[in-house]
Amino acid sequence: MVRVRFAPSPTGKLHVGNVRTALANILYARKHGGTFVVRMEDTDISREVENAEQQILDDLTWLGMTPDEDPTKGGEFGPYRTNERSVRGDYEKAIQKLFDDGRAYECYVSKGELDLMRKIQTSQGLPPHYDNRHRDLSDAEKEKFKAEGREPVIRFKLNDSSIEWEDMVRGAVKYEAKNLGGDPVIVRSNGVPIFALAGAVDDINQNITHVVRGEDHVTNTAIQVQIFEALGAKVPQMAHMPMLLDKDGGKLSKRLDGLSIQQLRAEGYLPKAILTYMTSLGFSAMPEVGTVDDLAQNFDFTKMGRSAVRFDNDQLKRVNATVIRQSSYAEMKPYLEGFLNSSKSEAELEVFWDAVKGNIELLSELQEQYNMCYREMGEESLAGDDVEYIKVALEMLPKGPYSAETWQNWTAELKAQTGRKGKQLFMPLRIALTGQKQGPEMASLLTVMGEAVAQQRLEESLK
């Protein structure tokens, strides 16, 4: 049974970097009939943001990525918050086992000593690392450090061996333990366990079978492989996806405030567009637009590239435009709140949607289209030699109700009456009816406007 997890910290908004990780996890789970777990790593209390946990869960649900198990829903392997698991004693038990087996020890090295150690190593052309100097302290040495007021951290004693695993994305991965920077800290001096330990303990206790995350965690994985083994657990299958950069190849983290799901949602991006585009990152082709279940069918880590990928807002916008064009009014209606202020009937709004959906990329552009149809004219005005033409057009304006053929019939009669054709025939009509030189197809737009609005617009244009 495949069990995967997404473990955000409730310290801010859910952004596209988080979504990419969560999405890869849920796609893999759905493809293999597995379970998608959301676990909150809430150890950094000083940085926690009020309601961040609930907002993260709400954003996942809006995207169609509803967890099977999470802090509010619960599940067989709860609790689903790190602090609650800490209170229960999960980490204390694991740390005690490591001490009992000689794989953990107290380290009293001060920050000043660490800084000096690294400066000396750097000056000698060596990579900075902890030299494991407190691995075998005597009780007397420990008491001496305690008397000086030093608070120890707890370090994990790495076995001096090769660490190997078969990564679902990267293939065979191998590290030498001696090159990992020395024995890592697993518990801070304040007693809070470090991610490398807490994450491994949680994964063990929640029966996580596959760990899917970014390649920036590869070194952490090397350490965690030994932690899993030291705790007598099977190492989960690992998948490390390539780094996600911004459009220019820089760090995406500098732009995350503008790439939160809340922000994208406010701009009028749609769940299917975000999911489809994020699924495409790392692969050679864009998948067909779809839901999580649709996208999961062809999701395959073995086909994912290893080069860093770039998040391109323009490409996401193009996918969003595709979703809009493909969607009926009924499909889109649940997402229109806040984007369309109208008193029109459902039937009228359906006609309006079909008329303008090919002309927008974001739902935030929808109200402008509505205003153009019903409320506000653009700023373009008629050229002097077009005034007489529009007078003729007004006289020949068809009687309602209008259909898809009304525009074609009207312009055909105007062409025969005035001898105009092409741009000279169509552009003055567009300007007179909308005040703009560009916009939706006039055949659809005229159907939306109806006779009364069209007559009013033509009359106003002549003033």
C-alpha positions as CSV (number, residue, x, y, z in Angstrom):
1,M,0.0,0.0,0.0
2,V,1.6,3.3,-1.1
3,R,1.6,6.0,1.6
4,V,3.1,9.4,0.8
5,R,3.2,12.6,2.8
6,F,3.3,16.3,2.3
7,A,4.7,18.0,5.5
8,P,4.5,21.8,5.3
9,S,5.3,24.2,8.1
10,P,2.3,26.5,9.1
11,T,4.6,29.6,8.9
12,G,3.1,31.2,5.8
13,K,1.1,30.7,2.6
14,L,1.0,27.7,0.4
15,H,3.0,28.7,-2.8
16,V,3.8,27.0,-6.1
17,G,7.0,25.4,-4.7
18,N,4.9,23.7,-2.0
19,V,2.3,22.7,-4.5
20,R,4.8,21.1,-6.8
21,T,5.9,18.8,-3.9
22,A,2.4,18.1,-2.7
23,L,1.2,17.5,-6.3
24,A,3.9,14.9,-7.1
25,N,3.0,13.1,-3.9
26,I,-0.7,12.9,-4.5
27,L,-0.3,12.1,-8.2
28,Y,1.8,9.1,-7.3
29,A,-0.6,8.0,-4.6
30,R,-3.6,8.3,-6.9
31,K,-1.9,6.4,-9.7
32,H,-1.1,3.5,-7.3
33,G,-4.3,3.5,-5.2
34,G,-2.4,4.8,-2.2
35,T,-2.9,7.3,0.6
36,F,-2.0,11.0,0.6
37,V,-1.1,12.3,4.1
38,V,-0.7,15.9,5.1
39,R,1.4,16.4,8.3
40,M,2.1,19.8,9.8
41,E,5.7,20.3,11.0
42,D,4.9,22.9,13.6
43,T,8.1,22.9,15.6
44,D,9.1,26.5,14.8
45,I,6.5,28.1,17.1
46,S,8.1,31.6,16.8
47,R,7.4,31.7,13.1
48,E,3.9,30.2,13.0
49,V,1.2,32.3,11.3
50,E,-2.3,32.4,12.7
51,N,-4.7,30.2,10.7
52,A,-1.9,29.2,8.3
53,E,-2.6,25.5,8.8
54,Q,-6.2,25.8,7.9
55,Q,-5.4,28.1,4.9
56,I,-3.0,25.5,3.6
57,L,-5.6,22.8,3.9
58,D,-8.2,25.0,2.3
59,D,-5.9,25.8,-0.6
60,L,-5.2,22.1,-1.2
61,T,-8.9,21.4,-1.2
62,W,-9.5,24.3,-3.7
63,L,-6.9,22.8,-6.0
64,G,-8.6,19.4,-5.8
65,M,-5.8,17.9,-3.7
66,T,-7.8,17.0,-0.7
67,P,-5.7,14.8,1.7
68,D,-6.8,11.4,2.8
69,E,-5.4,12.0,6.3
70,D,-4.6,15.4,7.9
71,P,-4.6,17.3,11.3
72,T,-8.3,18.1,11.1
73,K,-9.6,14.9,9.4
74,G,-7.5,12.6,11.5
75,G,-6.7,9.0,10.6
76,E,-5.3,5.8,11.8
77,F,-1.7,7.1,12.1
78,G,-2.3,10.4,13.9
79,P,-1.7,12.8,15.4
80,Y,-0.7,14.8,12.4
81,R,1.1,17.7,14.0
82,T,4.8,17.4,15.1
83,N,4.2,19.1,18.4
84,E,1.4,16.7,19.3
85,R,3.7,13.7,18.4
86,S,6.5,15.3,20.5
87,V,4.1,15.5,23.5
88,R,3.2,11.9,23.0
89,G,6.9,11.0,23.3
90,D,7.6,9.7,19.8
91,Y,10.9,11.5,19.5
92,E,12.0,10.9,23.1
93,K,11.6,7.2,22.5
94,A,13.6,7.3,19.3
95,I,16.4,9.4,20.9
96,Q,16.7,7.0,23.8
97,K,17.0,4.1,21.4
98,L,19.8,5.9,19.6
99,F,21.6,6.6,22.9
100,D,21.2,3.0,24.0
101,D,22.7,1.7,20.8
102,G,25.6,4.2,20.9
103,R,24.3,6.2,17.9
104,A,23.6,9.5,19.7
105,Y,25.7,11.6,22.0
106,E,25.7,15.0,23.7
107,C,27.9,17.7,22.1
108,Y,28.9,20.8,24.1
109,V,30.9,22.6,21.3
110,S,30.1,26.3,21.4
111,K,29.2,28.4,18.4
112,G,32.5,30.2,18.7
113,E,34.4,27.0,18.6
114,L,32.4,25.8,15.6
115,D,33.1,29.1,13.8
116,L,36.9,28.9,14.5
117,M,37.0,25.2,13.5
118,R,35.4,26.1,10.1
119,K,37.7,29.1,9.5
120,I,40.8,26.9,10.1
121,Q,39.4,24.2,7.8
122,T,38.6,26.8,5.1
123,S,42.1,28.3,5.3
124,Q,43.6,24.9,4.8
125,G,41.5,24.4,1.7
126,L,39.2,21.9,3.4
127,P,35.4,21.9,3.3
128,P,34.0,23.2,6.6
129,H,32.6,20.4,8.8
130,Y,32.2,19.4,12.4
131,D,35.1,17.2,13.4
132,N,33.2,14.9,15.8
133,R,35.4,16.0,18.7
134,H,32.8,15.3,21.4
135,R,31.9,11.8,20.3
136,D,33.5,10.1,23.3
137,L,33.4,12.6,26.2
138,S,33.9,11.3,29.7
139,D,31.3,12.0,32.4
140,A,33.8,14.3,34.0
141,E,34.2,16.3,30.8
142,K,30.5,16.6,30.5
143,E,30.1,17.9,34.0
144,K,32.8,20.4,33.4
145,F,31.0,21.8,30.3
146,K,27.7,21.9,32.2
147,A,29.4,23.8,35.0
148,E,30.4,26.4,32.4
149,G,26.7,26.8,31.6
150,R,26.9,25.1,28.2
151,E,23.7,23.6,26.9
152,P,24.4,20.5,24.8
153,V,22.9,19.5,21.4
154,I,22.4,15.9,20.5
155,R,24.3,14.6,17.5
156,F,23.8,11.4,15.5
157,K,26.9,9.2,15.2
158,L,27.3,8.4,11.5
159,N,28.7,5.0,10.6
160,D,31.8,5.5,8.4
161,S,30.4,3.7,5.3
162,S,28.8,4.2,1.9
163,I,25.2,5.3,1.9
164,E,23.3,4.1,-1.2
165,W,19.7,4.1,-2.5
166,E,17.9,3.8,-5.8
167,D,16.1,7.1,-6.4
168,M,13.0,7.1,-8.5
169,V,14.1,10.2,-10.3
170,R,17.9,10.3,-10.0
171,G,18.6,6.6,-10.3
172,A,21.5,5.2,-8.2
173,V,22.7,7.6,-5.5
174,K,25.8,7.1,-3.4
175,Y,27.4,9.1,-0.6
176,E,30.3,8.5,1.7
177,A,29.3,9.2,5.2
178,K,32.7,10.9,5.9
179,N,31.8,13.6,3.3
180,L,28.5,14.6,4.9
181,G,30.0,17.4,7.2
182,G,30.5,15.4,10.4
183,D,27.9,14.0,12.8
184,P,24.7,16.0,12.3
185,V,22.7,17.7,15.1
186,I,19.4,15.9,15.6
187,V,18.2,17.7,18.7
188,R,18.7,21.4,19.4
189,S,20.0,22.7,22.7
190,N,16.4,23.7,23.6
191,G,15.3,20.1,23.2
192,V,13.5,20.5,19.9
193,P,14.3,17.7,17.4
194,I,15.8,18.7,14.0
195,F,13.9,17.9,10.8
196,A,16.2,15.0,9.9
197,L,15.3,13.1,13.0
198,A,11.6,14.2,13.5
199,G,10.8,13.6,9.8
200,A,12.3,10.1,9.9
201,V,10.5,9.2,13.1
202,D,7.2,10.5,11.8
203,D,7.7,8.6,8.5
204,I,8.3,5.4,10.4
205,N,5.4,5.8,12.8
206,Q,3.0,6.7,9.9
207,N,4.1,3.9,7.7
208,I,5.2,6.2,4.9
209,T,6.4,4.1,2.0
210,H,7.6,6.8,-0.4
211,V,9.3,10.1,0.3
212,V,8.9,12.6,-2.6
213,R,10.6,16.0,-2.3
214,G,13.1,18.4,-4.0
215,E,16.7,17.6,-4.8
216,D,17.8,20.1,-2.2
217,H,17.0,17.4,0.4
218,V,19.4,14.7,-1.1
219,T,22.0,15.2,1.5
220,N,19.4,15.1,4.2
221,T,18.2,11.8,2.8
222,A,21.8,10.4,3.0
223,I,21.7,11.2,6.7
224,Q,18.2,9.9,7.2
225,V,19.0,6.6,5.5
226,Q,21.3,5.9,8.5
227,I,18.7,7.2,11.0
228,F,16.1,4.9,9.5
229,E,18.4,1.9,9.8
230,A,19.6,2.9,13.3
231,L,15.9,2.9,14.4
232,G,15.4,-0.6,12.9
233,A,13.1,0.7,10.2
234,K,12.9,0.0,6.4
235,V,14.1,3.0,4.4
236,P,11.2,4.4,2.3
237,Q,11.5,4.6,-1.5
238,M,13.0,8.1,-2.4
239,A,12.2,10.5,-5.2
240,H,14.1,13.8,-5.5
241,M,12.7,16.2,-8.1
242,P,14.9,18.8,-9.8
243,M,15.1,22.3,-8.4
244,L,12.3,24.8,-9.3
245,L,13.7,28.2,-10.4
246,D,12.0,31.4,-11.5
247,K,11.6,32.3,-15.2
248,D,15.1,33.9,-15.3
249,G,16.9,31.0,-13.6
250,G,17.1,32.7,-10.2
251,K,15.9,31.4,-6.8
252,L,12.1,31.1,-6.8
253,S,12.1,32.0,-3.1
254,K,12.5,35.7,-3.8
255,R,9.2,35.8,-5.6
256,L,7.1,33.4,-3.5
257,D,4.9,36.1,-2.0
258,G,3.5,36.8,-5.5
259,L,3.2,33.0,-6.2
260,S,1.1,31.9,-3.3
261,I,-2.1,30.0,-4.2
262,Q,-4.1,32.8,-2.5
263,Q,-2.5,35.3,-4.9
264,L,-2.9,33.2,-8.0
265,R,-6.5,32.5,-7.1
266,A,-7.2,36.3,-6.5
267,E,-5.8,37.0,-10.0
268,G,-8.2,34.5,-11.6
269,Y,-6.1,31.4,-12.1
270,L,-8.0,28.1,-12.0
271,P,-7.2,24.8,-10.3
272,K,-7.0,22.8,-13.5
273,A,-4.5,25.3,-15.0
274,I,-2.3,25.3,-11.9
275,L,-2.3,21.5,-11.6
276,T,-1.7,20.9,-15.3
277,Y,1.1,23.4,-15.6
278,M,2.8,22.2,-12.3
279,T,2.5,18.6,-13.5
280,S,4.4,19.5,-16.7
281,L,7.5,20.8,-14.9
282,G,10.3,18.4,-15.4
283,F,8.7,16.6,-18.3
284,S,9.1,17.1,-22.0
285,A,5.5,17.7,-22.9
286,M,2.5,19.5,-21.5
287,P,-0.2,17.0,-20.4
288,E,-3.8,17.4,-21.4
289,V,-5.7,19.7,-19.0
290,G,-7.2,17.8,-16.2
291,T,-7.9,17.1,-12.5
292,V,-5.7,15.3,-10.1
293,D,-7.2,11.9,-11.1
294,D,-6.8,12.7,-14.8
295,L,-3.2,13.8,-14.5
296,A,-2.3,10.8,-12.3
297,Q,-2.9,8.3,-15.0
298,N,0.3,9.2,-17.0
299,F,2.4,10.4,-14.1
300,D,5.8,8.6,-14.1
301,F,8.9,9.6,-12.1
302,T,11.1,7.6,-14.4
303,K,10.3,10.0,-17.3
304,M,11.1,13.1,-15.2
305,G,14.3,15.0,-16.2
306,R,17.1,15.9,-13.8
307,S,17.8,19.4,-14.9
308,A,16.4,22.4,-12.9
309,V,13.1,23.6,-14.2
310,R,11.7,27.1,-14.4
311,F,8.4,28.5,-13.3
312,D,7.0,30.7,-16.1
313,N,4.0,32.9,-15.3
314,D,3.4,33.5,-19.0
315,Q,3.1,29.8,-19.7
316,L,0.8,29.3,-16.7
317,K,-1.4,32.1,-18.1
318,R,-1.6,30.4,-21.5
319,V,-2.7,27.1,-19.8
320,N,-5.3,29.1,-17.8
321,A,-6.6,30.6,-21.0
322,T,-7.0,27.1,-22.4
323,V,-9.0,26.0,-19.4
324,I,-11.2,29.0,-19.7
325,R,-11.9,28.4,-23.4
326,Q,-12.7,24.7,-22.8
327,S,-15.1,25.4,-19.9
328,S,-18.8,25.9,-20.1
329,Y,-20.6,28.5,-17.9
330,A,-21.9,25.7,-15.7
331,E,-18.3,24.4,-15.1
332,M,-17.0,27.9,-14.4
333,K,-19.8,29.2,-12.2
334,P,-18.3,27.9,-8.9
335,Y,-15.1,30.0,-9.5
336,L,-16.8,33.3,-10.6
337,E,-17.5,34.7,-7.1
338,G,-15.6,38.0,-6.8
339,F,-14.9,38.2,-10.5
340,L,-18.3,39.0,-11.9
341,N,-20.8,41.5,-10.6
342,S,-24.1,41.1,-12.5
343,S,-27.8,41.1,-12.1
344,K,-28.4,39.2,-15.4
345,S,-30.2,35.9,-15.6
346,E,-28.4,32.6,-15.8
347,A,-29.4,32.2,-19.4
348,E,-28.0,35.7,-20.2
349,L,-24.8,35.0,-18.4
350,E,-24.3,31.7,-20.2
351,V,-24.6,33.6,-23.5
352,F,-22.2,36.2,-22.2
353,W,-19.7,33.6,-21.1
354,D,-19.6,31.8,-24.4
355,A,-19.1,35.2,-26.2
356,V,-16.1,36.4,-24.2
357,K,-14.3,33.3,-22.8
358,G,-12.0,33.2,-25.8
359,N,-10.9,36.7,-25.2
360,I,-9.6,36.4,-21.6
361,E,-6.7,34.7,-19.9
362,L,-7.6,35.3,-16.3
363,L,-11.0,35.5,-14.5
364,S,-9.9,38.9,-13.2
365,E,-10.4,40.2,-16.8
366,L,-14.0,39.1,-16.9
367,Q,-15.7,42.1,-15.3
368,E,-14.0,44.4,-17.9
369,Q,-15.6,42.3,-20.7
370,Y,-18.9,42.5,-18.9
371,N,-18.7,46.3,-18.6
372,M,-17.8,46.6,-22.2
373,C,-20.9,44.6,-23.1
374,Y,-23.4,46.3,-20.7
375,R,-22.0,49.3,-18.9
376,E,-19.0,51.2,-20.2
377,M,-17.7,52.2,-23.6
378,G,-14.0,52.2,-24.4
379,E,-12.1,55.4,-25.3
380,E,-11.9,54.9,-29.1
381,S,-14.1,57.2,-31.1
382,L,-15.2,57.2,-34.7
383,A,-13.2,58.8,-37.5
384,G,-15.0,61.6,-39.3
385,D,-15.6,59.7,-42.5
386,D,-17.2,56.9,-40.5
387,V,-20.0,58.9,-39.0
388,E,-22.3,58.7,-42.0
389,Y,-21.7,55.0,-42.2
390,I,-22.8,54.4,-38.6
391,K,-25.9,56.5,-39.3
392,V,-26.8,54.0,-42.0
393,A,-25.9,51.1,-39.7
394,L,-28.2,52.5,-37.1
395,E,-31.1,52.7,-39.6
396,M,-30.5,49.2,-40.7
397,L,-30.0,47.7,-37.2
398,P,-31.9,44.4,-37.1
399,K,-34.8,43.9,-34.8
400,G,-34.3,41.5,-31.9
401,P,-34.0,38.9,-30.6
402,Y,-30.5,38.4,-31.9
403,S,-28.9,35.1,-32.8
404,A,-25.5,33.9,-34.0
405,E,-26.5,34.8,-37.6
406,T,-27.6,38.4,-36.8
407,W,-24.1,40.0,-37.2
408,Q,-23.4,38.2,-40.5
409,N,-26.8,39.2,-42.0
410,W,-26.5,42.8,-40.8
411,T,-23.0,43.3,-42.2
412,A,-23.9,41.7,-45.5
413,E,-26.7,44.2,-45.9
414,L,-24.4,47.1,-45.0
415,K,-21.9,45.9,-47.5
416,A,-24.5,45.8,-50.2
417,Q,-25.8,49.2,-49.2
418,T,-22.5,51.1,-48.7
419,G,-20.0,49.2,-50.8
420,R,-17.7,48.9,-47.8
421,K,-15.8,45.7,-47.1
422,G,-13.1,44.3,-44.9
423,K,-11.7,46.5,-42.2
424,Q,-13.7,49.5,-43.4
425,L,-16.9,47.6,-43.0
426,F,-16.2,45.9,-39.6
427,M,-13.9,48.3,-37.6
428,P,-16.2,51.3,-37.4
429,L,-19.0,49.0,-36.1
430,R,-16.7,47.5,-33.4
431,I,-15.7,51.0,-32.3
432,A,-19.2,52.3,-32.3
433,L,-20.5,49.3,-30.3
434,T,-17.6,48.9,-27.8
435,G,-15.3,51.9,-28.0
436,Q,-12.4,49.5,-28.6
437,K,-10.5,48.3,-31.6
438,Q,-10.1,44.8,-30.2
439,G,-12.2,42.4,-28.2
440,P,-14.5,39.4,-28.6
441,E,-15.9,38.2,-31.9
442,M,-18.6,40.7,-32.8
443,A,-21.0,38.0,-33.8
444,S,-21.1,36.6,-30.3
445,L,-20.9,40.1,-28.7
446,L,-23.9,41.4,-30.6
447,T,-25.9,38.4,-29.4
448,V,-25.0,39.3,-25.8
449,M,-25.8,43.0,-26.2
450,G,-29.2,42.6,-27.8
451,E,-31.1,45.2,-29.8
452,A,-31.6,47.8,-27.0
453,V,-27.9,48.0,-26.0
454,A,-26.7,48.0,-29.6
455,Q,-29.0,50.8,-30.5
456,Q,-28.0,52.9,-27.5
457,R,-24.3,52.3,-28.2
458,L,-24.6,53.4,-31.9
459,E,-26.5,56.5,-30.9
460,E,-23.9,57.4,-28.3
461,S,-21.1,56.9,-30.7
462,L,-22.6,59.5,-33.1
463,K,-22.6,62.1,-30.3
